[in-house]
Structure formats: structure tokens, C-alpha cells
């Protein structure tokens, strides 16, 4: 699949501080790339280098297979921090200003884009009376007026209430599916990213420490049953013979982790009991994106 973005050892230093260190990031066409990191981890610094607001100290950036970044950046739309509007004007009036600035010919793009982001029914309501979620969607709509192929959003759900987060999430899915737009979303709201992203990158202290797909995340965060028994090796034999599964691992002499029958643990306990294996405890274990993130960067989720 075609790469939209490729960075090679991109680094940014400020005096004695290294904000981004030798990052090798790959984003493929059609990805919704969840860029994960704590506040201050280097997400915004990297994004500013990608869009040309900051110059790398070293390393290289390739966009759409080209190192001619001035030309390639015309295909990028970005919203960093808070979108800028004329607050006393309506959504459509703000869009009209953007349309004129871009020198577009077909004015129908204004109403088409407002519909795409779910703002076609706000009428003459002034932007200053919009909710934060509506303002965020309008900011993205104004970016879409330039017909970008790659959308970069820095913390687009920051400060939004649950309803606003859902609105932005659904809008981004729609844009990705209907326009085939590749999207990079930086965020520290990990549970929300897991409902949206198809590929992930984790940055910590300026270092990109992991990249993985949504399918790989599902494997890494796979649910399981923790089964404590009097004889784990005997229990393993029963799982193979009586339940015809090898989706398990022996943790120690009294514990197994079973990746099958997650929603029917009684099947496991019944089979073991019938074959003279004493089950002391069976419990379900699941790992979400936040727990996986904290494990990777070496932190405590409850800190």
C-alpha cells in the first residue's frame, strides 16, 4: 500500500533538550493513524515539522512519495490547537470566507462540506454560540475546503464533552470512508482512539517506541481466562483432548491462560472437573489500549 508519510530519523532539538529523537514513522494511504503520547511527549513538535511550521534539526520527511515538501504540503489539511473563526458570523459565512481565500470556483463545495461534517442544519446561528464539538467540526470543515488528501489533527477531542467526542469520531470515520482521506490524529484520550484508529504509533519522551495495526493491537490486548488449578499440565491435556483447543498457555504449575471460550467459562470448568482437575479460580482478563500504552511506556495506569 502506498505511503502517505515516511519520516527517517527525524529529530528536533531545542538548546540542550531533544524534543523529538530519530523518529521513523510510516502512514499508509487510507490509514486513520492514532498518534499516542502523554502531554509533552513530542506529538505537537513532530506534527509542526510535518506541516512546515518547524524545521527538523536532522532527518528527513517524505510526503506522498516525494521529498519536495513545499508542493506535497498543498495536499495536507491540518488543525493544530484551536481553530480560528469570525465568531459573529455563521458557519456558512465563515466557510464562504475560506472559499474566497482558497480561490475555489465551485461554491457548492461549501454546503457539501457542511453536510459532510454534520453542520448543514445550523442555519444563521453565530459560531460564538456553537458548542466546542461544533466548533471543532467547523474547523475541520474549513480545512476540507482545500480538498486535502491527508488530514492532520492535533488533539481534536481535547476539552469536548462525551457527546462532542462522539460527534467528532463519527465525522472522522465518515470522512475517511467517503472521501478516502488519510488521517493522523494525535491524542492522549486512548479509549477514544481505539474506537477510531486503524494504525497506531506510541511516542514517549520524543522517541517513537512502537507502531502497530489495529489487528495487531487486538492480538496484543486479547481477552483471556486465567484458570488456577491443582495441576496445570493435566489441565492442558484436558483442554486439548476434551475441548479440542490449543489456544492457551501454561503460566506456571498451577495457572493457565486460556484464549478460547471467553464468554463461556463454564465449558472450561465443567470439562476440567469431569477429568479430575480441581479448579480453584477462573477469571476473565482483558487489556484495553490505555493499559497496553502504560505497559509499553513503563507507567502505572492508576498513578
N, C-alpha and C positions, 0 to 999 in steps of 0.2 A: 504493500500500500504506500502511496506517495507521502513523503514527509512534507508537512507544512512548516515545521520549525525544527532546526537542528542547531544546538549550541555545542561548541568544542572548547572545553577548559575555560569557559568564560569566568572572569574574575573581576571584582571591583574592590578597590582599597581606598579608604579614607584615612590619610595620615598613617597612623600605626595600626588602624583597625581594618581587618578584612571582612567586608560585609557579605560578599559572595565569593566562594572559593572553588575554582576549577569545576564548574557545573557543566555536565554533559546531559542535556535534556533533548528528548525526541517527542514530537507531537505529530501524529499522523492525520491525514485528511479524514474528516468526519468525527474525530475524537471529541468527547467532552472531557477535558483533562482537568482533574481536580488537583490543584496545587496546594499541598497541605503544609502548614508550619505554624508554630507559635507566633505571636506578635513579636516582631523584631528578629525573626529567623532569617530574613533576607528576601522574602517574597516580593515586596514592592520594589526593592532595589533592582532585582532581576527584571521585573516587568518594565521598569523605566528604561533599562538598557535595551530591551526587546523593541520598544516603540520609539526609541531615539531621544528620550528625554535625559539620558545619561550615557556617557561614553565608557565602555569597559576599559579597565586597566590593562587587561590582556585577554587572549582568547578570541574566538570568532563566532559569528551568528550567520546562519543561512536560513532564508525565508523562501518558501515555495521553490526550493532547489537553487536559489540564486544568492550570491554574496553582494549583489548590487542592491543594498538595503534601501536607498532613497526611493527607488522605483517600487520595490517589493512592499514597502510600508504603506503604499497607497491602497493595498488590499487589506489593511488591518483597520478594524474599528476598536476603540478602547474606551473604557470608563474607569478612571482611576480616582479614588476618593469620591467626593460628592459631585454629581452632575450640575452643570450651570444652566440656569433658565432665566427668563424675564418673568418674575413672579406674578406680575399683574396681568399677564396675558394668559390665554387659554392654551391647552395642549396643541391644538391645531395652529394657533398663531405662532407659537414657538417653533413648530415644525416648518411653518412657512418661511420663517427667518432662516432656518437651517437650509431649506430648499434653495433659497436665493443665494446663500453663501456658497453652496456647492455648485451653483450654476446648472442645476438639473433642468431638463426640458419637459419631462412628463410630470405634471402636477398631481396626477392620480396616485403617485407613489406615497404621497402624504397620508391619504385615507387608507390605502392598502397597509401601510406600516402601522398606523394607529390600530387598525383591526387586528393585525398580527400580534401586537403586544397587549391586546385587551383594553384599549382606551378609545374605542370608536364611539362609545356612548356617553362620554363625559360632557359633551356639548360646550357651552361657553364658560364652564366652571374655571375659575382662575387657578393657576398652578400653585399659588401660595396656600390654597385650601386643600391641596392634594395630601393624601397620606404619604408616608415615606415610601411605601411599596409602589404607589402610583408614580411618584417622582422617579424612583429607580427605573421603572418600566419606560417612562418617558425619556429618560436619559439614554437608555439602550435604543429606543426607537430613533432618536436623533442620530445616534451612531450608525444605525442601519441605513439611514438615508444615503450614505456614501456607498452602499452596496458592497460591503466588505466580504471577504472570503474567510477571514479569521477574526474572531471576536475575543478580546482580552478584557476580563473584568476583575478588578481588584476588590475583594470583599463585598460582592454585590448584595448580600443579605445582612450585612452588618447593621445592627440597630433596628431591624424590622421585627414586627410582632409576628406570631405564628401564621396569621392569615397572609401577611405580606410576603413571608418566606415562601409559602405555598404558591402564591401568585407568580413570583419571580421564577420559581422552579419550573412550573408548568409552562411559562412563557419560553424559557430557555430550551426545554425539551421540544417545544413546537418549532422554534427557530431552527434547531439542529435538524429536525426531521423534515420540515417543509422546505427549508432553503439549503439543506446540506451544509450548513455553516459549521466550521470547526471552532470550538470554544475552549478557551483557557480560563478557569475560574480559580482564583486564589481565595482560600478561606481557612478559618480555624474552627468553623462550625461543622464538625466532621460527620455527625449523623446525617446532616442535610446533604452533604456531598455524596454520601453513599447511596442516596436515592436518585442521583443525577449522573454522576461521572461514569465513563466507560474506561478510563485510564487514569492513573494516579502518579503523582510524584511527591515524595516527602523531603522537605528541606529542614535542616536543623543547624543552627549556628553557621549559616551560609553554605553548608555542604548538602548537596542532593544525595541523600543516603539510600534512596530506594525508588524504583519505578516499577509499576506493575499494572496489569489489566484488571478490569472488573472481575473477569473469570478467575484470575489468579488470587484476587482478594477473597473471593468466595471460598476458594480452597483453603487459603490461609486462615480464614475465620470460620472454618467448617464447624458446625454443631456436632456434638458427640455425647455419648453416655459414659459417665465414669462409673464403673462397676467394681465394687470391692467384694472379694470372695475369699474363701478359705484356701483355694488353690487355683492360681491364675492359669497355670499351664493346662490343668484339667479343663478349666472353663474354656480355654482356647480351642481344645479338641472338640468340645460340645458345640461351640459356635460353628465350627467347620462342618461337623457331621450332621448335627440336628437342624441347624438353621441355614446351612449351605452358604455361609458368608465368610469372607476373609477380610472384610472391612473393619479391622480392629488392630490394636497394637497392645502388647503386654508391657505395662509400665514397670511393674515390679512383681514379686511373687504373690502379692495379694490384690493387685489392681490391674484392670484392663480399661482401655479407652475404645469404645465401640462407635463406629461411624455409620452404622446401619440401624434400622428400627428406632429412629429418633423419636417418632411420635407414637410408637407402640412398645414402650419399655417392658410392659408386662409379658410380651412374647419372649424376651430375653430371660427374665427372671423365671418364667414358667419352664422354659427349656433347661435352664441350669438346675433348677430344683428337681426336675424329673430325672436328671442324670447325677444326682447326689452331690451337686456343688452348692455349698451354702453361700447365699447372697447376704452380705451384711449391710450393703448400702448400694443404691443405684440413684444417680442424679444426672440431670442434664447440664451440659456445659456449652456455652455459646460465647463467642468473642465478636464484639462489634468493631467498627472502624476506629472508634476512639480508643478502645482497649489495645487494638493492634498498633495504633500510632504510638501510644505511650510505651508499649513494649519495645518498639523499634528504636525510639529515641532515648530509652532508658529512664523513664519518668514514672511517677505514681499518679494514676488516674484520679485518685481521691485527694491529691495534695491541694 
